[in-house]
Amino acid sequence: MNRIIWMGIGVAIGVIAFRKITEAQSNLGPEGLNRAVGRLADGLYDFADAVREGMTERETELRSALGIDAGLEQTIAKGPMGRDAVRR
């Protein structure tokens, strides 16, 4: 009975080790490197988007607190040199 238990434990350890080795090999290959770089790039883009959203939100709060929201669009439209100085 002890031999069967030890054999089952050995088989389980072998299966787990085989899966870990296979996973490590796939991460070390070119596909694994591409996946890792892709995840890193996605994370950086998500972080940059979150920073931009936070900056926009804070800028809106500051403009409201300072009372310069209403005049901003008129100033941009007129510009420093007249009505049509800024063209897009």
PyMOL Python script that loads the backbone (N, CA, C, O; Angstrom):
from pymol import cmd

cmd.read_pdbstr("""\
ATOM      1  N   MET A   1       0.823  -1.196   0.000  1.00  0.00           N
ATOM      2  CA  MET A   1       0.000   0.000   0.000  1.00  0.00           C
ATOM      3  C   MET A   1       0.869   1.263   0.000  1.00  0.00           C
ATOM      4  O   MET A   1       0.551   2.239  -0.680  1.00  0.00           O
ATOM      5  N   ASN A   2       1.962   1.240   0.762  1.00  0.00           N
ATOM      6  CA  ASN A   2       2.861   2.396   0.799  1.00  0.00           C
ATOM      7  C   ASN A   2       3.494   2.651  -0.555  1.00  0.00           C
ATOM      8  O   ASN A   2       3.703   3.801  -0.940  1.00  0.00           O
ATOM      9  N   ARG A   3       3.798   1.595  -1.270  1.00  0.00           N
ATOM     10  CA  ARG A   3       4.424   1.772  -2.581  1.00  0.00           C
ATOM     11  C   ARG A   3       3.484   2.468  -3.555  1.00  0.00           C
ATOM     12  O   ARG A   3       3.930   3.287  -4.358  1.00  0.00           O
ATOM     13  N   ILE A   4       2.211   2.163  -3.502  1.00  0.00           N
ATOM     14  CA  ILE A   4       1.227   2.785  -4.400  1.00  0.00           C
ATOM     15  C   ILE A   4       1.101   4.279  -4.076  1.00  0.00           C
ATOM     16  O   ILE A   4       1.020   5.113  -4.977  1.00  0.00           O
ATOM     17  N   ILE A   5       1.086   4.600  -2.791  1.00  0.00           N
ATOM     18  CA  ILE A   5       0.986   6.011  -2.390  1.00  0.00           C
ATOM     19  C   ILE A   5       2.208   6.778  -2.878  1.00  0.00           C
ATOM     20  O   ILE A   5       2.081   7.861  -3.449  1.00  0.00           O
ATOM     21  N   TRP A   6       3.397   6.208  -2.651  1.00  0.00           N
ATOM     22  CA  TRP A   6       4.617   6.880  -3.072  1.00  0.00           C
ATOM     23  C   TRP A   6       4.711   6.978  -4.597  1.00  0.00           C
ATOM     24  O   TRP A   6       5.247   7.951  -5.127  1.00  0.00           O
ATOM     25  N   MET A   7       4.200   5.993  -5.282  1.00  0.00           N
ATOM     26  CA  MET A   7       4.202   6.036  -6.736  1.00  0.00           C
ATOM     27  C   MET A   7       3.260   7.151  -7.226  1.00  0.00           C
ATOM     28  O   MET A   7       3.594   7.875  -8.164  1.00  0.00           O
ATOM     29  N   GLY A   8       2.098   7.286  -6.599  1.00  0.00           N
ATOM     30  CA  GLY A   8       1.158   8.360  -6.957  1.00  0.00           C
ATOM     31  C   GLY A   8       1.748   9.736  -6.703  1.00  0.00           C
ATOM     32  O   GLY A   8       1.583  10.653  -7.508  1.00  0.00           O
ATOM     33  N   ILE A   9       2.443   9.874  -5.567  1.00  0.00           N
ATOM     34  CA  ILE A   9       3.095  11.149  -5.258  1.00  0.00           C
ATOM     35  C   ILE A   9       4.186  11.442  -6.291  1.00  0.00           C
ATOM     36  O   ILE A   9       4.319  12.580  -6.741  1.00  0.00           O
ATOM     37  N   GLY A  10       4.952  10.442  -6.664  1.00  0.00           N
ATOM     38  CA  GLY A  10       6.001  10.617  -7.661  1.00  0.00           C
ATOM     39  C   GLY A  10       5.448  11.012  -9.017  1.00  0.00           C
ATOM     40  O   GLY A  10       6.009  11.878  -9.689  1.00  0.00           O
ATOM     41  N   VAL A  11       4.364  10.394  -9.421  1.00  0.00           N
ATOM     42  CA  VAL A  11       3.723  10.731 -10.699  1.00  0.00           C
ATOM     43  C   VAL A  11       3.211  12.167 -10.660  1.00  0.00           C
ATOM     44  O   VAL A  11       3.389  12.914 -11.623  1.00  0.00           O
ATOM     45  N   ALA A  12       2.579  12.558  -9.560  1.00  0.00           N
ATOM     46  CA  ALA A  12       2.060  13.924  -9.433  1.00  0.00           C
ATOM     47  C   ALA A  12       3.198  14.938  -9.510  1.00  0.00           C
ATOM     48  O   ALA A  12       3.075  15.958 -10.188  1.00  0.00           O
ATOM     49  N   ILE A  13       4.295  14.665  -8.824  1.00  0.00           N
ATOM     50  CA  ILE A  13       5.441  15.569  -8.868  1.00  0.00           C
ATOM     51  C   ILE A  13       6.019  15.627 -10.283  1.00  0.00           C
ATOM     52  O   ILE A  13       6.409  16.701 -10.742  1.00  0.00           O
ATOM     53  N   GLY A  14       6.079  14.516 -10.964  1.00  0.00           N
ATOM     54  CA  GLY A  14       6.580  14.479 -12.333  1.00  0.00           C
ATOM     55  C   GLY A  14       5.720  15.298 -13.276  1.00  0.00           C
ATOM     56  O   GLY A  14       6.240  16.035 -14.113  1.00  0.00           O
ATOM     57  N   VAL A  15       4.401  15.174 -13.146  1.00  0.00           N
ATOM     58  CA  VAL A  15       3.480  15.930 -14.004  1.00  0.00           C
ATOM     59  C   VAL A  15       3.632  17.425 -13.745  1.00  0.00           C
ATOM     60  O   VAL A  15       3.693  18.217 -14.685  1.00  0.00           O
ATOM     61  N   ILE A  16       3.692  17.812 -12.472  1.00  0.00           N
ATOM     62  CA  ILE A  16       3.840  19.235 -12.134  1.00  0.00           C
ATOM     63  C   ILE A  16       5.166  19.771 -12.671  1.00  0.00           C
ATOM     64  O   ILE A  16       5.211  20.866 -13.233  1.00  0.00           O
ATOM     65  N   ALA A  17       6.233  19.014 -12.503  1.00  0.00           N
ATOM     66  CA  ALA A  17       7.546  19.437 -12.986  1.00  0.00           C
ATOM     67  C   ALA A  17       7.549  19.571 -14.508  1.00  0.00           C
ATOM     68  O   ALA A  17       8.106  20.526 -15.049  1.00  0.00           O
ATOM     69  N   PHE A  18       6.927  18.616 -15.194  1.00  0.00           N
ATOM     70  CA  PHE A  18       6.865  18.663 -16.660  1.00  0.00           C
ATOM     71  C   PHE A  18       6.129  19.913 -17.124  1.00  0.00           C
ATOM     72  O   PHE A  18       6.571  20.572 -18.064  1.00  0.00           O
ATOM     73  N   ARG A  19       5.012  20.250 -16.479  1.00  0.00           N
ATOM     74  CA  ARG A  19       4.253  21.439 -16.859  1.00  0.00           C
ATOM     75  C   ARG A  19       5.050  22.707 -16.612  1.00  0.00           C
ATOM     76  O   ARG A  19       5.040  23.617 -17.442  1.00  0.00           O
ATOM     77  N   LYS A  20       5.739  22.779 -15.485  1.00  0.00           N
ATOM     78  CA  LYS A  20       6.540  23.964 -15.180  1.00  0.00           C
ATOM     79  C   LYS A  20       7.684  24.136 -16.182  1.00  0.00           C
ATOM     80  O   LYS A  20       7.967  25.252 -16.616  1.00  0.00           O
ATOM     81  N   ILE A  21       8.332  23.043 -16.545  1.00  0.00           N
ATOM     82  CA  ILE A  21       9.432  23.104 -17.507  1.00  0.00           C
ATOM     83  C   ILE A  21       8.923  23.532 -18.880  1.00  0.00           C
ATOM     84  O   ILE A  21       9.545  24.355 -19.550  1.00  0.00           O
ATOM     85  N   THR A  22       7.798  22.973 -19.290  1.00  0.00           N
ATOM     86  CA  THR A  22       7.211  23.345 -20.581  1.00  0.00           C
ATOM     87  C   THR A  22       6.830  24.824 -20.590  1.00  0.00           C
ATOM     88  O   THR A  22       7.051  25.514 -21.585  1.00  0.00           O
ATOM     89  N   GLU A  23       6.264  25.310 -19.498  1.00  0.00           N
ATOM     90  CA  GLU A  23       5.890  26.724 -19.389  1.00  0.00           C
ATOM     91  C   GLU A  23       7.127  27.617 -19.443  1.00  0.00           C
ATOM     92  O   GLU A  23       7.121  28.655 -20.105  1.00  0.00           O
ATOM     93  N   ALA A  24       8.174  27.217 -18.754  1.00  0.00           N
ATOM     94  CA  ALA A  24       9.412  28.004 -18.757  1.00  0.00           C
ATOM     95  C   ALA A  24      10.028  28.046 -20.154  1.00  0.00           C
ATOM     96  O   ALA A  24      10.527  29.091 -20.572  1.00  0.00           O
ATOM     97  N   GLN A  25      10.001  26.930 -20.882  1.00  0.00           N
ATOM     98  CA  GLN A  25      10.552  26.903 -22.234  1.00  0.00           C
ATOM     99  C   GLN A  25       9.757  27.806 -23.168  1.00  0.00           C
ATOM    100  O   GLN A  25      10.334  28.487 -24.016  1.00  0.00           O
ATOM    101  N   SER A  26       8.444  27.814 -23.019  1.00  0.00           N
ATOM    102  CA  SER A  26       7.632  28.666 -23.900  1.00  0.00           C
ATOM    103  C   SER A  26       7.844  30.142 -23.580  1.00  0.00           C
ATOM    104  O   SER A  26       7.744  30.983 -24.473  1.00  0.00           O
ATOM    105  N   ASN A  27       8.139  30.472 -22.316  1.00  0.00           N
ATOM    106  CA  ASN A  27       8.402  31.868 -21.951  1.00  0.00           C
ATOM    107  C   ASN A  27       9.770  32.327 -22.427  1.00  0.00           C
ATOM    108  O   ASN A  27       9.965  33.519 -22.664  1.00  0.00           O
ATOM    109  N   LEU A  28      10.712  31.421 -22.573  1.00  0.00           N
ATOM    110  CA  LEU A  28      12.057  31.795 -22.991  1.00  0.00           C
ATOM    111  C   LEU A  28      12.194  31.932 -24.505  1.00  0.00           C
ATOM    112  O   LEU A  28      13.137  32.561 -24.986  1.00  0.00           O
ATOM    113  N   GLY A  29      11.276  31.358 -25.248  1.00  0.00           N
ATOM    114  CA  GLY A  29      11.359  31.405 -26.707  1.00  0.00           C
ATOM    115  C   GLY A  29      10.925  32.746 -27.257  1.00  0.00           C
ATOM    116  O   GLY A  29      10.542  33.638 -26.501  1.00  0.00           O
ATOM    117  N   PRO A  30      10.983  32.892 -28.576  1.00  0.00           N
ATOM    118  CA  PRO A  30      10.604  34.156 -29.213  1.00  0.00           C
ATOM    119  C   PRO A  30       9.143  34.543 -28.959  1.00  0.00           C
ATOM    120  O   PRO A  30       8.831  35.719 -28.771  1.00  0.00           O
ATOM    121  N   GLU A  31       8.257  33.551 -28.955  1.00  0.00           N
ATOM    122  CA  GLU A  31       6.843  33.856 -28.710  1.00  0.00           C
ATOM    123  C   GLU A  31       6.642  34.373 -27.297  1.00  0.00           C
ATOM    124  O   GLU A  31       5.868  35.304 -27.070  1.00  0.00           O
ATOM    125  N   GLY A  32       7.339  33.768 -26.352  1.00  0.00           N
ATOM    126  CA  GLY A  32       7.226  34.218 -24.969  1.00  0.00           C
ATOM    127  C   GLY A  32       7.749  35.634 -24.787  1.00  0.00           C
ATOM    128  O   GLY A  32       7.175  36.428 -24.042  1.00  0.00           O
ATOM    129  N   LEU A  33       8.834  35.941 -25.467  1.00  0.00           N
ATOM    130  CA  LEU A  33       9.392  37.291 -25.403  1.00  0.00           C
ATOM    131  C   LEU A  33       8.423  38.292 -26.019  1.00  0.00           C
ATOM    132  O   LEU A  33       8.226  39.381 -25.479  1.00  0.00           O
ATOM    133  N   ASN A  34       7.819  37.932 -27.142  1.00  0.00           N
ATOM    134  CA  ASN A  34       6.829  38.810 -27.781  1.00  0.00           C
ATOM    135  C   ASN A  34       5.635  39.060 -26.866  1.00  0.00           C
ATOM    136  O   ASN A  34       5.144  40.185 -26.772  1.00  0.00           O
ATOM    137  N   ARG A  35       5.172  38.013 -26.194  1.00  0.00           N
ATOM    138  CA  ARG A  35       4.050  38.169 -25.259  1.00  0.00           C
ATOM    139  C   ARG A  35       4.431  39.093 -24.111  1.00  0.00           C
ATOM    140  O   ARG A  35       3.650  39.962 -23.723  1.00  0.00           O
ATOM    141  N   ALA A  36       5.628  38.908 -23.570  1.00  0.00           N
ATOM    142  CA  ALA A  36       6.074  39.732 -22.447  1.00  0.00           C
ATOM    143  C   ALA A  36       6.196  41.200 -22.844  1.00  0.00           C
ATOM    144  O   ALA A  36       5.778  42.084 -22.097  1.00  0.00           O
ATOM    145  N   VAL A  37       6.767  41.461 -24.015  1.00  0.00           N
ATOM    146  CA  VAL A  37       6.902  42.840 -24.491  1.00  0.00           C
ATOM    147  C   VAL A  37       5.527  43.437 -24.776  1.00  0.00           C
ATOM    148  O   VAL A  37       5.283  44.608 -24.487  1.00  0.00           O
ATOM    149  N   GLY A  38       4.637  42.640 -25.339  1.00  0.00           N
ATOM    150  CA  GLY A  38       3.277  43.114 -25.606  1.00  0.00           C
ATOM    151  C   GLY A  38       2.547  43.485 -24.328  1.00  0.00           C
ATOM    152  O   GLY A  38       1.868  44.511 -24.271  1.00  0.00           O
ATOM    153  N   ARG A  39       2.684  42.650 -23.298  1.00  0.00           N
ATOM    154  CA  ARG A  39       2.044  42.960 -22.012  1.00  0.00           C
ATOM    155  C   ARG A  39       2.623  44.234 -21.417  1.00  0.00           C
ATOM    156  O   ARG A  39       1.890  45.065 -20.881  1.00  0.00           O
ATOM    157  N   LEU A  40       3.939  44.388 -21.512  1.00  0.00           N
ATOM    158  CA  LEU A  40       4.585  45.585 -20.980  1.00  0.00           C
ATOM    159  C   LEU A  40       4.104  46.830 -21.727  1.00  0.00           C
ATOM    160  O   LEU A  40       3.806  47.852 -21.110  1.00  0.00           O
ATOM    161  N   ALA A  41       4.031  46.740 -23.048  1.00  0.00           N
ATOM    162  CA  ALA A  41       3.578  47.882 -23.850  1.00  0.00           C
ATOM    163  C   ALA A  41       2.128  48.227 -23.525  1.00  0.00           C
ATOM    164  O   ALA A  41       1.785  49.403 -23.398  1.00  0.00           O
ATOM    165  N   ASP A  42       1.274  47.214 -23.390  1.00  0.00           N
ATOM    166  CA  ASP A  42      -0.123  47.460 -23.031  1.00  0.00           C
ATOM    167  C   ASP A  42      -0.225  48.138 -21.668  1.00  0.00           C
ATOM    168  O   ASP A  42      -1.029  49.049 -21.471  1.00  0.00           O
ATOM    169  N   GLY A  43       0.591  47.684 -20.746  1.00  0.00           N
ATOM    170  CA  GLY A  43       0.588  48.288 -19.415  1.00  0.00           C
ATOM    171  C   GLY A  43       1.025  49.742 -19.456  1.00  0.00           C
ATOM    172  O   GLY A  43       0.451  50.586 -18.767  1.00  0.00           O
ATOM    173  N   LEU A  44       2.042  50.039 -20.264  1.00  0.00           N
ATOM    174  CA  LEU A  44       2.505  51.423 -20.389  1.00  0.00           C
ATOM    175  C   LEU A  44       1.443  52.310 -21.030  1.00  0.00           C
ATOM    176  O   LEU A  44       1.232  53.440 -20.592  1.00  0.00           O
ATOM    177  N   TYR A  45       0.774  51.804 -22.065  1.00  0.00           N
ATOM    178  CA  TYR A  45      -0.283  52.580 -22.709  1.00  0.00           C
ATOM    179  C   TYR A  45      -1.439  52.824 -21.743  1.00  0.00           C
ATOM    180  O   TYR A  45      -1.986  53.926 -21.699  1.00  0.00           O
ATOM    181  N   ASP A  46      -1.814  51.814 -20.974  1.00  0.00           N
ATOM    182  CA  ASP A  46      -2.881  51.989 -19.992  1.00  0.00           C
ATOM    183  C   ASP A  46      -2.491  53.020 -18.939  1.00  0.00           C
ATOM    184  O   ASP A  46      -3.307  53.854 -18.544  1.00  0.00           O
ATOM    185  N   PHE A  47      -1.236  52.958 -18.486  1.00  0.00           N
ATOM    186  CA  PHE A  47      -0.759  53.927 -17.505  1.00  0.00           C
ATOM    187  C   PHE A  47      -0.785  55.342 -18.080  1.00  0.00           C
ATOM    188  O   PHE A  47      -1.224  56.277 -17.410  1.00  0.00           O
ATOM    189  N   ALA A  48      -0.320  55.500 -19.312  1.00  0.00           N
ATOM    190  CA  ALA A  48      -0.309  56.818 -19.950  1.00  0.00           C
ATOM    191  C   ALA A  48      -1.729  57.354 -20.118  1.00  0.00           C
ATOM    192  O   ALA A  48      -1.964  58.545 -19.913  1.00  0.00           O
ATOM    193  N   ASP A  49      -2.666  56.501 -20.483  1.00  0.00           N
ATOM    194  CA  ASP A  49      -4.062  56.928 -20.608  1.00  0.00           C
ATOM    195  C   ASP A  49      -4.618  57.376 -19.262  1.00  0.00           C
ATOM    196  O   ASP A  49      -5.325  58.381 -19.184  1.00  0.00           O
ATOM    197  N   ALA A  50      -4.303  56.635 -18.206  1.00  0.00           N
ATOM    198  CA  ALA A  50      -4.777  57.002 -16.868  1.00  0.00           C
ATOM    199  C   ALA A  50      -4.187  58.340 -16.433  1.00  0.00           C
ATOM    200  O   ALA A  50      -4.876  59.151 -15.815  1.00  0.00           O
ATOM    201  N   VAL A  51      -2.919  58.572 -16.754  1.00  0.00           N
ATOM    202  CA  VAL A  51      -2.282  59.847 -16.407  1.00  0.00           C
ATOM    203  C   VAL A  51      -2.944  60.983 -17.175  1.00  0.00           C
ATOM    204  O   VAL A  51      -3.221  62.039 -16.605  1.00  0.00           O
ATOM    205  N   ARG A  52      -3.201  60.774 -18.473  1.00  0.00           N
ATOM    206  CA  ARG A  52      -3.856  61.816 -19.271  1.00  0.00           C
ATOM    207  C   ARG A  52      -5.245  62.136 -18.735  1.00  0.00           C
ATOM    208  O   ARG A  52      -5.624  63.304 -18.648  1.00  0.00           O
ATOM    209  N   GLU A  53      -6.004  61.109 -18.377  1.00  0.00           N
ATOM    210  CA  GLU A  53      -7.338  61.337 -17.820  1.00  0.00           C
ATOM    211  C   GLU A  53      -7.258  62.126 -16.520  1.00  0.00           C
ATOM    212  O   GLU A  53      -8.044  63.046 -16.293  1.00  0.00           O
ATOM    213  N   GLY A  54      -6.309  61.762 -15.674  1.00  0.00           N
ATOM    214  CA  GLY A  54      -6.137  62.477 -14.416  1.00  0.00           C
ATOM    215  C   GLY A  54      -5.736  63.931 -14.620  1.00  0.00           C
ATOM    216  O   GLY A  54      -6.219  64.821 -13.921  1.00  0.00           O
ATOM    217  N   MET A  55      -4.843  64.165 -15.592  1.00  0.00           N
ATOM    218  CA  MET A  55      -4.427  65.536 -15.889  1.00  0.00           C
ATOM    219  C   MET A  55      -5.602  66.363 -16.391  1.00  0.00           C
ATOM    220  O   MET A  55      -5.781  67.510 -15.981  1.00  0.00           O
ATOM    221  N   THR A  56      -6.402  65.780 -17.280  1.00  0.00           N
ATOM    222  CA  THR A  56      -7.553  66.495 -17.825  1.00  0.00           C
ATOM    223  C   THR A  56      -8.565  66.813 -16.723  1.00  0.00           C
ATOM    224  O   THR A  56      -9.102  67.918 -16.654  1.00  0.00           O
ATOM    225  N   GLU A  57      -8.809  65.831 -15.874  1.00  0.00           N
ATOM    226  CA  GLU A  57      -9.755  66.033 -14.777  1.00  0.00           C
ATOM    227  C   GLU A  57      -9.269  67.130 -13.828  1.00  0.00           C
ATOM    228  O   GLU A  57     -10.042  68.000 -13.426  1.00  0.00           O
ATOM    229  N   ARG A  58      -7.984  67.082 -13.476  1.00  0.00           N
ATOM    230  CA  ARG A  58      -7.423  68.087 -12.563  1.00  0.00           C
ATOM    231  C   ARG A  58      -7.417  69.465 -13.214  1.00  0.00           C
ATOM    232  O   ARG A  58      -7.684  70.462 -12.543  1.00  0.00           O
ATOM    233  N   GLU A  59      -7.122  69.538 -14.495  1.00  0.00           N
ATOM    234  CA  GLU A  59      -7.130  70.818 -15.186  1.00  0.00           C
ATOM    235  C   GLU A  59      -8.532  71.419 -15.191  1.00  0.00           C
ATOM    236  O   GLU A  59      -8.702  72.624 -15.005  1.00  0.00           O
ATOM    237  N   THR A  60      -9.535  70.565 -15.407  1.00  0.00           N
ATOM    238  CA  THR A  60     -10.924  71.024 -15.383  1.00  0.00           C
ATOM    239  C   THR A  60     -11.288  71.546 -13.999  1.00  0.00           C
ATOM    240  O   THR A  60     -11.936  72.585 -13.876  1.00  0.00           O
ATOM    241  N   GLU A  61     -10.873  70.831 -12.961  1.00  0.00           N
ATOM    242  CA  GLU A  61     -11.147  71.279 -11.592  1.00  0.00           C
ATOM    243  C   GLU A  61     -10.483  72.631 -11.313  1.00  0.00           C
ATOM    244  O   GLU A  61     -11.098  73.523 -10.729  1.00  0.00           O
ATOM    245  N   LEU A  62      -9.230  72.771 -11.735  1.00  0.00           N
ATOM    246  CA  LEU A  62      -8.524  74.026 -11.501  1.00  0.00           C
ATOM    247  C   LEU A  62      -9.149  75.180 -12.275  1.00  0.00           C
ATOM    248  O   LEU A  62      -9.278  76.285 -11.748  1.00  0.00           O
ATOM    249  N   ARG A  63      -9.531  74.930 -13.509  1.00  0.00           N
ATOM    250  CA  ARG A  63     -10.173  75.990 -14.304  1.00  0.00           C
ATOM    251  C   ARG A  63     -11.496  76.412 -13.681  1.00  0.00           C
ATOM    252  O   ARG A  63     -11.822  77.598 -13.662  1.00  0.00           O
ATOM    253  N   SER A  64     -12.264  75.446 -13.170  1.00  0.00           N
ATOM    254  CA  SER A  64     -13.523  75.782 -12.502  1.00  0.00           C
ATOM    255  C   SER A  64     -13.259  76.589 -11.242  1.00  0.00           C
ATOM    256  O   SER A  64     -13.949  77.573 -10.978  1.00  0.00           O
ATOM    257  N   ALA A  65     -12.273  76.182 -10.469  1.00  0.00           N
ATOM    258  CA  ALA A  65     -11.967  76.886  -9.219  1.00  0.00           C
ATOM    259  C   ALA A  65     -11.485  78.305  -9.484  1.00  0.00           C
ATOM    260  O   ALA A  65     -11.768  79.208  -8.697  1.00  0.00           O
ATOM    261  N   LEU A  66     -10.768  78.513 -10.570  1.00  0.00           N
ATOM    262  CA  LEU A  66     -10.251  79.839 -10.890  1.00  0.00           C
ATOM    263  C   LEU A  66     -11.232  80.674 -11.711  1.00  0.00           C
ATOM    264  O   LEU A  66     -11.032  81.875 -11.892  1.00  0.00           O
ATOM    265  N   GLY A  67     -12.287  80.037 -12.203  1.00  0.00           N
ATOM    266  CA  GLY A  67     -13.303  80.760 -12.957  1.00  0.00           C
ATOM    267  C   GLY A  67     -12.873  81.148 -14.350  1.00  0.00           C
ATOM    268  O   GLY A  67     -13.311  82.183 -14.851  1.00  0.00           O
ATOM    269  N   ILE A  68     -12.038  80.365 -14.994  1.00  0.00           N
ATOM    270  CA  ILE A  68     -11.577  80.709 -16.342  1.00  0.00           C
ATOM    271  C   ILE A  68     -12.150  79.789 -17.409  1.00  0.00           C
ATOM    272  O   ILE A  68     -11.674  79.807 -18.544  1.00  0.00           O
ATOM    273  N   ASP A  69     -13.150  78.989 -17.082  1.00  0.00           N
ATOM    274  CA  ASP A  69     -13.750  78.075 -18.060  1.00  0.00           C
ATOM    275  C   ASP A  69     -14.468  78.824 -19.167  1.00  0.00           C
ATOM    276  O   ASP A  69     -14.298  78.500 -20.342  1.00  0.00           O
ATOM    277  N   ALA A  70     -15.269  79.821 -18.813  1.00  0.00           N
ATOM    278  CA  ALA A  70     -16.118  80.488 -19.799  1.00  0.00           C
ATOM    279  C   ALA A  70     -15.293  81.259 -20.825  1.00  0.00           C
ATOM    280  O   ALA A  70     -15.627  81.255 -22.010  1.00  0.00           O
ATOM    281  N   GLY A  71     -14.242  81.905 -20.398  1.00  0.00           N
ATOM    282  CA  GLY A  71     -13.475  82.739 -21.302  1.00  0.00           C
ATOM    283  C   GLY A  71     -12.458  81.994 -22.136  1.00  0.00           C
ATOM    284  O   GLY A  71     -11.897  82.570 -23.068  1.00  0.00           O
ATOM    285  N   LEU A  72     -12.199  80.736 -21.835  1.00  0.00           N
ATOM    286  CA  LEU A  72     -11.153  79.991 -22.519  1.00  0.00           C
ATOM    287  C   LEU A  72     -11.461  79.795 -24.001  1.00  0.00           C
ATOM    288  O   LEU A  72     -10.601  80.040 -24.847  1.00  0.00           O
ATOM    289  N   GLU A  73     -12.667  79.359 -24.322  1.00  0.00           N
ATOM    290  CA  GLU A  73     -13.018  79.092 -25.719  1.00  0.00           C
ATOM    291  C   GLU A  73     -13.028  80.393 -26.539  1.00  0.00           C
ATOM    292  O   GLU A  73     -12.631  80.398 -27.704  1.00  0.00           O
ATOM    293  N   GLN A  74     -13.482  81.489 -25.925  1.00  0.00           N
ATOM    294  CA  GLN A  74     -13.489  82.771 -26.634  1.00  0.00           C
ATOM    295  C   GLN A  74     -12.069  83.249 -26.892  1.00  0.00           C
ATOM    296  O   GLN A  74     -11.782  83.785 -27.962  1.00  0.00           O
ATOM    297  N   THR A  75     -11.185  83.064 -25.935  1.00  0.00           N
ATOM    298  CA  THR A  75      -9.799  83.493 -26.095  1.00  0.00           C
ATOM    299  C   THR A  75      -9.119  82.701 -27.202  1.00  0.00           C
ATOM    300  O   THR A  75      -8.382  83.270 -28.007  1.00  0.00           O
ATOM    301  N   ILE A  76      -9.359  81.402 -27.249  1.00  0.00           N
ATOM    302  CA  ILE A  76      -8.762  80.580 -28.288  1.00  0.00           C
ATOM    303  C   ILE A  76      -9.298  80.970 -29.656  1.00  0.00           C
ATOM    304  O   ILE A  76      -8.541  81.038 -30.624  1.00  0.00           O
ATOM    305  N   ALA A  77     -10.610  81.228 -29.745  1.00  0.00           N
ATOM    306  CA  ALA A  77     -11.214  81.594 -31.029  1.00  0.00           C
ATOM    307  C   ALA A  77     -10.681  82.933 -31.537  1.00  0.00           C
ATOM    308  O   ALA A  77     -10.383  83.062 -32.724  1.00  0.00           O
ATOM    309  N   LYS A  78     -10.557  83.930 -30.660  1.00  0.00           N
ATOM    310  CA  LYS A  78     -10.085  85.253 -31.074  1.00  0.00           C
ATOM    311  C   LYS A  78      -8.574  85.278 -31.217  1.00  0.00           C
ATOM    312  O   LYS A  78      -8.039  85.850 -32.167  1.00  0.00           O
ATOM    313  N   GLY A  79      -7.900  84.661 -30.281  1.00  0.00           N
ATOM    314  CA  GLY A  79      -6.450  84.649 -30.325  1.00  0.00           C
ATOM    315  C   GLY A  79      -5.860  85.993 -29.950  1.00  0.00           C
ATOM    316  O   GLY A  79      -6.601  86.965 -29.800  1.00  0.00           O
ATOM    317  N   PRO A  80      -4.563  86.075 -29.795  1.00  0.00           N
ATOM    318  CA  PRO A  80      -3.931  87.334 -29.392  1.00  0.00           C
ATOM    319  C   PRO A  80      -3.885  88.371 -30.516  1.00  0.00           C
ATOM    320  O   PRO A  80      -3.751  89.566 -30.252  1.00  0.00           O
ATOM    321  N   MET A  81      -3.994  87.922 -31.757  1.00  0.00           N
ATOM    322  CA  MET A  81      -3.847  88.843 -32.887  1.00  0.00           C
ATOM    323  C   MET A  81      -5.173  89.151 -33.574  1.00  0.00           C
ATOM    324  O   MET A  81      -5.177  89.807 -34.616  1.00  0.00           O
ATOM    325  N   GLY A  82      -6.264  88.712 -33.040  1.00  0.00           N
ATOM    326  CA  GLY A  82      -7.531  88.982 -33.691  1.00  0.00           C
ATOM    327  C   GLY A  82      -8.399  87.758 -33.763  1.00  0.00           C
ATOM    328  O   GLY A  82      -8.076  86.726 -33.176  1.00  0.00           O
ATOM    329  N   ARG A  83      -9.488  87.859 -34.468  1.00  0.00           N
ATOM    330  CA  ARG A  83     -10.504  86.836 -34.476  1.00  0.00           C
ATOM    331  C   ARG A  83     -10.021  85.522 -35.088  1.00  0.00           C
ATOM    332  O   ARG A  83     -10.285  84.468 -34.510  1.00  0.00           O
ATOM    333  N   ASP A  84      -9.349  85.529 -36.192  1.00  0.00           N
ATOM    334  CA  ASP A  84      -8.999  84.310 -36.897  1.00  0.00           C
ATOM    335  C   ASP A  84      -7.498  84.008 -36.861  1.00  0.00           C
ATOM    336  O   ASP A  84      -6.955  83.447 -37.813  1.00  0.00           O
ATOM    337  N   ALA A  85      -6.839  84.373 -35.785  1.00  0.00           N
ATOM    338  CA  ALA A  85      -5.399  84.153 -35.702  1.00  0.00           C
ATOM    339  C   ALA A  85      -5.069  82.658 -35.588  1.00  0.00           C
ATOM    340  O   ALA A  85      -4.047  82.198 -36.099  1.00  0.00           O
ATOM    341  N   VAL A  86      -5.937  81.920 -34.920  1.00  0.00           N
ATOM    342  CA  VAL A  86      -5.679  80.483 -34.740  1.00  0.00           C
ATOM    343  C   VAL A  86      -6.579  79.719 -35.696  1.00  0.00           C
ATOM    344  O   VAL A  86      -7.803  79.742 -35.568  1.00  0.00           O
ATOM    345  N   ARG A  87      -5.969  79.051 -36.639  1.00  0.00           N
ATOM    346  CA  ARG A  87      -6.735  78.244 -37.599  1.00  0.00           C
ATOM    347  C   ARG A  87      -6.337  76.794 -37.460  1.00  0.00           C
ATOM    348  O   ARG A  87      -5.162  76.479 -37.271  1.00  0.00           O
ATOM    349  N   ARG A  88      -7.294  75.929 -37.552  1.00  0.00           N
ATOM    350  CA  ARG A  88      -7.021  74.493 -37.410  1.00  0.00           C
ATOM    351  C   ARG A  88      -7.361  73.777 -38.670  1.00  0.00           C
ATOM    352  O   ARG A  88      -7.201  72.559 -38.750  1.00  0.00           O
TER     353      ARG A  88
END
""", "prot")
cmd.dss("prot")
cmd.show_as("cartoon", "prot")
cmd.util.cbc("prot")
cmd.orient("prot")
